[in-house]
Amino acid sequence: MNKDEAFNIEGDTLVKYSGEAENIVIPSGVKKIGAEAFAQNKILITLDLNEVEEIDFRAFYCCFNLEKVVARSVVCVGDDAFRACHMLRKIEFGKLERVGDDSFFGCMYLTEITGTQNLVDIGENGFNGTKFTHIDISPDAVRIGGGAFSCSDIISFTVPSGIKTLEACVFSGCEKLKRVTLPDGLERIENGAFFGCHMIRYIELPSALTHIGRDAFERCRIADICNNSEMEIKAGSGKYQNVALNAVHVYSPREGKPTREIIDDYVFCVDERDGTPYLLEYLGSEKDLVLPKDFHGKSYRIYRFAFCESDITSVDFGSGVEAIENLAFYNCENLKSVKLDGVKVIDRLAFKLCKSITSVSLDSIEIIGVGAFLGTGMQYLVVGRSVREIRRCSFDYCMKFKTVYYLGTPDEFKNVKISGGEGPFITRLTKYYSESEPTDTEHVYWHYDGDKIVLWD
């Protein structure tokens, strides 16, 4: 078949493509790609749309091997236009204004999208399931449809000032979303809008906001809220669809009180219920962290989820941290080194699945929480005589865990409460500290030679 004969063109519309080329440039003069013109084409890999301004319904639906699209003249992308183009990785726009319903639904490898700064209308599920982390749209946008970015990899987003309603499930399942800025004029947040967005730590609720829909903030871990609205929101409350359920601080500018404070990229706030300072999150890019020594002279707590699933490699807690809360470092797979001087409490699942951690020294620890080191690469633990309780499952699924080096005597260790029926297991692994060579032959003893742990023969 002649190359030109593969294009069925009527007027300025390409009605059907029947060729077998892997790389296509649409002929000059074509302004529109018709409905299903390339649907289920299994051969096409790259596409240059040339002068095309409009893409109709399902035009490239299920083009499974399509990887790259140049669409610099395209203004409108129709419903389902690129739906299920699973291998689509990059698309270059320049004049795009409208994206229809499900246009890029299921483009699970779409990591790069450019030229969208004129985009004013996004249909329902328009970018659902995509993998790009950032998108620029027009500040004059009038619609962002329900589920538009659901289950995508978007990290930050500023909702345009003209948007009055954040539609249902618009960001639901966006597990990497950390920053969202809501406009002052936003009036409604509909059902499930932020469902499962567990990386958001801080949010400002606009003054015009009057409605938060069902499950809008379900499974979120928002720690800090600036409430500009007239709604009465309190930290720890399940009111208004749990928006503040995990919060330790809710601030209203009308009250004239100070809100959160940022020190060397570490975000702090004070729980107004009991005055406890919290480190909420880290805004910087360093991977080897040295935490502030205190917060205005006071020790502080690491907020639950504060560093979870981050790519940090080491943390020096210094003497300012008194407690590490639930899941604070959950699934930090690259975290290898932790210096925990001064920490008294490690709460439940705090270091769960930190697979690169092989050893920890807890000289000042009092309580090791449920599953605190579950699933880590822990091989041994040094624990101080201050320890009062080791709770159940603390070291479950630590396949290489062999030794507890206790900085005290066997009689002192008998006072440690070990729950969950794991007392015999922990006791069997425990070796006891002695500065001089011991005469007791019933137990195994150890000492320091410089910084090195050495067993007494």
N, C-alpha and C positions, 0 to 999 in steps of 0.2 A: 504494500500500500504506500502510495506517495505520502510524504510527510504532511503536506498541506491537506490531503484528503482525510487525514485522521481527525481534523477539526471540523465539526459540523457547526457552521456559523450562520446565524440568521440575523441580518442587520448588524447591530453592535453586540449581540449576545452569542456566546459560545454555548450551544445547546447540548452537545455531546462530544466527548473525546473517545475515539475508538482505536487509538494507536497503542503501541507497546514500548514506548520510550521510557527510560529511567529518569531522564533529565529533560524538562520541558520549559520553553519560554513561550508564553502566550503571544500569538501574533498581534502586531500593532493594529489599532482600530477597535479591538475588542474591549468593551467597557463593562461587560457583565458576564459572570459565569453562571449559567442556568442551573436550575434545580437538578441535583443528582448527576451533573455532567461528568464527574469523575468518580462517582460513588462506587466503593468496593474495588477500586483499582489496586491490584496487588503488586504492581511493577514500579510505579512512580516513586522516586526517591527525592529529587529536588525540583522545585517549581519557582519560576520567576513569572509573576502575574503581569509584569510590564505596565500597561495603561489601564488595567482593570480597576474599576471604582466600586463595584458591588459584587458580592458573592451570595448566591441565592441558597435556599433551603437544601441542606444535605449535599452540597456541591462536592465535597471531598469526604463524605461520610465513609468511615471504615477503610481509608487508604492506609493500610497497616504498615507499609514500608516508607511512607513519606517522612522525611527527616528535616528538611529545611524549606522555608517558604519566604520569598521576597515579595512584599505586597505594599510597596511604598505609595501607591496611588489609591489604595482601597480605603473607602470611606465607611462602608457598611458590610458587616459579616452577618449572614442570615442564620436562622435557627438551625442547630445541628450541623453547621457547615463543616467543621473539622472534628465532629464527635467521633471518638474511638480511633483517632489517628495515634495509635499507641506509641509509635516511634518518633513522632514529631518532637524535635528538640529545640528548634530555633525558628522564630518568625519575626520579620522586619517590616513594621508598618511605618507610616509617615504622616498620614492624614486621617487615620481611623477616628470615627465619631461614634459608631454604634456597633455593639456586639449583641447578637440575639440570644434567645434561650438555648442553653446547652451547646453553644457554639464550639467550645473547646472541652466539653465534658469528657473526662476520661483520657485526656492527653497526658498520660502519667509520666512522660519524660520531657515535657516542655519546660526547660529550665531558663530559656532566654526569650524575652519579648521586648521589643523596642518600638519607639515611635508612636506611643499611645497617649501622648500629652494632650491630645484634642478629644479624648474619649469622654462622652457626656452621658451615654446610656448603655448600661450593662444589663442584659437579660438574666432571667432566673438560671442559676447553675452555669452561668457563662464561662467561668474558669474553674469549675468544680474539679478537684483532683489533679490540678496542674502542679508543677514543681518549681516554678520561678519563685524567688524570694522577695522580689520587689517589683512594683508596677507604678508608673506615673499616669494619673488620669487628670482630666481638666478640673480646676477648682470650681468650674461652673456646671459640673455634672448634676443631672436632675434625677437619675435613677440608678440604684444599685440593687438588682433583683435578689430575691430570696435565694440563698445557697450559692451566691455568685462566686465566692472564694472558698466554699466549704471543702474541707479536707485537702487544702493546698498547702504549699510550703512557705507561704508569705510570712515575713518576719515583722514588718511594720507597715502601718497604713494610716493615712490621714483622711478621714471622711470629709468630703467637700462641704463647704459652708451652706450650700443650698439644700442639702438632704435633710428632710424633716422626719423621716421614718427609716430606721435601720431594719430591713426586712428579715423575715424568719430565716434562721439558720445561715445567715450570710457569711459568718466566719466559723460555723460549727466544725469541730474536728480539726481546726488549724493548730496543730500541736507545737508549731514553732513560732507562732505569733507572740511577740513580746511587747510590742508597743502599738497602741491604737489611740489616735487623737480624735475626739468627738467634737463636732462643731457646736457653738453656743446655741444655735437654733434647733438642734435636734430635740424632737418632742417624744418620740416613741422608739423603744427597743423591743422588737417583737420576739416571739417564741424561739428559743434555742439559738439566738443570734450569736452568742459566744460559747455555746455548749462545748465543753472539753478543751477550751483554750487555757491549758493549765500553766503556760509560761508567762502569762500576764501577771505582773506583781502590782502595778499601779495604774489607776484609771481616774480621770476627771469626769464627773457626771455634769453635763451642761445645765445651765440655769433654766432652760425651757422644758427640760425633761419631766414628763408627768406619768409615763407608763413604762413598766418593765414587764415583758411577757413571760409566760411559763417557761421554765428551764433556761432562761436567757443566759444565766451564769452558772448553770449546773456543771459540776466537776471543774470549776475554776479555782485558782488559788490566789486570789487577789488579796494582797497584804495591806495595801495602803490606798485610801480613797479620798479624793478631794471632791466634796459634795457641794456643788453650786446650786443644786435644785432645791425645791421646797419640800421634798420628801424627807422624812425623819429616818435617817439610816444610822444604825449603831453597829460598832464592831462586834462581831460574833453573832449577830442576829440573822435569823433565817428569813426575815421580812424582805419584801421586794425581791422575791425569787433568789434568795441566797447570795445576793451581790456582795454582801459583807460578811458572809458566814466564816470565812477564813481570815478576815481582816483583824489586825491588831490596832489599826489606827484609822479613824474616819475624821476628816477635818472639814469644817465648813468655814469659808472665808468670812462669813457674816459674824462669826464668833471672835474674829480678830486674834486668834491664837496661832503660834507658829506651827507649820506643818513639817514635812519631812526635811531632812538635812543630808547633804551629800558631802562626804569627806573622802578625798582621794579616790573618787569614783565608787565609793561604797555608800549605799543609801541606808540611812538610819531613820527611825522614828521612835517615839515613846508611846507605849500603851497607856492611854489616859485613864484606864480603869485601875491600874495598880502602879503606874510609873516605871514599868520595866522597859529599858531600852532594847531595841531590836535592830540587828543588821538584816535588812530585807533582801538586798540583791547587790550584785556587782555590775557596774555599767561599763567597765573598761575592757581592754582586749588582752591584758597580760594573762599568761597561763600559770606562772609561778607567783602565788599570792602571799603577801605578808599583811595580815589583817591589822587594823588599827589597834593600838595597845589598850585603848579604852574609849569610852564615849563621854567626853567632858568629865573625866575623872571617875566614871562609873564603869563597872563591868557590864557586859551585855550578853544577849542571847542571839544565836543564829536562827533566824526564822525558818520554819518548816518550808521545804522546797526551795530555799534561797539559791542554792547552786545546782540543783538537780539537773542531770543530763547536760551539764556543760562540759567543755573540753579542757578544763584546767588540769595541770599536771602535778602541782604541789601546793600545800597550804601550811603556812606557819601561823598558828593561832595566837601565839604570844600568851600573855597572862590576862588579857582583857575579856576573853570569852569564858563565861561560866557554864553555858549549856548549849548543846547542839540539838535542835528540835527534829521532829519526825521528817524523814526523807530529805533532809537538808542537802545531802550530797548523793542522793539516789542516782545510780547508773552513770556516775562520772567514770567512764571506762578508762580514761587516760590518767586518772589520779593515782600517783605512785607513792608520794611522800606526804605524810601528815605529822606535824609537830603539835602535840596537844597539851602543852604545859598550861596548867591552870584550869583546864576544863573539868568540871565536876560531874556533869550529867551528859550522857549521850543517849538521846531518846530513840524510840523505836524506828528501826529500818533506816537510821541516819546515813549509813554508808552501804546500804544494800546494793549489790551488783557492781561495786567498785572493784573490778576484777584485777586491777593492777596493783592494789595494795597488798603487800606481803608481810608487813610487820608494823606494829603500832606500840608506842610507849605511853602509858596512862598513869603517870606518877601521882596525879592529884585526883583521879577519878573516884566518884562515890557510887554512881549508878550507871551500869551498862544496860541499856534498854532492850526490849524485845526485838530480836532479829537485827540488832545494831550493825553487825558486820556480816549479815547473811549473804552468802554467795560471793564473797570477796576471795582474793588470792592469799588470804592470811595464812602465814606459816607459823608465826609465833607472836605472843603478846607479852609485853612487860606491864605489870599492873602494880600500883602502889598499895601500901597498907591502909590507905584511906578508903579503899573500896568497901562498900557495905552490901551491895546487891548486884548479882549478875542474873539478868532475867532470861526467860526461856528463849531458845532458838537463836541466841546471840551469835553463835558461830556455825549455824546450820549451813550445810552445802559449801563449807570451806574445806575443800577436799585435801588440801595440803597442810591443814592446821595440826600441829603436833605438840606445841609446848606453851604453857603459861609460866612466865617467870615472875614470881611473886616477891615483892620487896618486903617480906616479913617472914614470920615463923609459922610452922605448922599449926601451933595453938591459935595464933591470930587468924589464920585462914579459916579455922573452924567457925568463926563468927560471921563469915560472909554468907549471906543468904543466896542460895543458888536455886532458882525455881525451874519448874517444868521437868523435874525428874532427872536433870542433867548433872546433879551434884557429883555422883561417882565418876562420870566421864571427865568433868573439869578437874576434879581432884587427882585423877590418875595422870593427867597431863601436867600437873603443877610441880614446879621446882622452886625451892625456897632460898632466900638470900642469906648469905653469911659472909661478913668481911674477912673472918679468919677461918681456917680449915676446921670444919665441924667434926665432932666426935660421934654425932648421931648417924647411925648406919641404916636407919629405917627409911629415911627420906633422901631425896637427891637435892643437893645444894649448888648454888652458883654465886659468882661475884663478878665485879667489873675489873677488867685489866685495861685501864684507860677508858675508851668507849666500847670496848669489846666485851661481850658476854662470854664468860669462861666457867665451865663446870668444875667443881671440886672433884678430884678423883676419889 
